Every structure is written in structure tokens, then in C-alpha cells.
Amino acid sequence: MERYLDLMLIRFGLIAGGLVVLALVVFAVALTLKRRGRLDEARRYAEPAVRAAARAAVRRLEGGPGRSDRRGGRR
């Protein structure tokens, strides 16, 4: 049991560390774009992708695991 808890703690640490590194990278990229004056241009390009991802997430969450009228014929 102790070994399992140790592995879970290591896994949590790796995931949390990865998220911190990812946040730092995103912050550094945004800061670089802002300093070069291209942040608005990057936002203009990224906005459609973010909206599409948000729509897909909403569709997935609204459907839920027990949705019976799924498209594609799979149930």
C-alpha cells in the first residue's frame, strides 16, 4: 500500500510540475509576442480555434456518458 501511495504522489508531482512548466512557457510566449507588438495578431489567429474547442467541449459535456442519441451509430 505504501508503494502505491508513493507512486501516486510521484505521479501527482509530475503532473503538477508539467502544468507549471506549461504555464511558464505560455506566459513567456505571450510576453514575447507583446513586446514585439504581435499579441493582437496572434489573438486574431487563435480565436477561431479556441471557439471551436469550446464548442466541442460544450457538446461533449452536454451529451454526458448516457446520451442515447449519439451521432455515428455507435452506442
Contacts in CASP RR format, 6 or more apart in sequence:
PFRMAT RR
TARGET T0000
AUTHOR 0000-0000-0000
METHOD contacts of the structure
MODEL  1
MERYLDLMLIRFGLIAGGLVVLALVVFAVALTLKRRGRLDEARRYAEPAV
RAAARAAVRRLEGGPGRSDRRGGRR
30 39 0 8 1.000
33 39 0 8 1.000
33 42 0 8 1.000
68 75 0 8 1.000
END
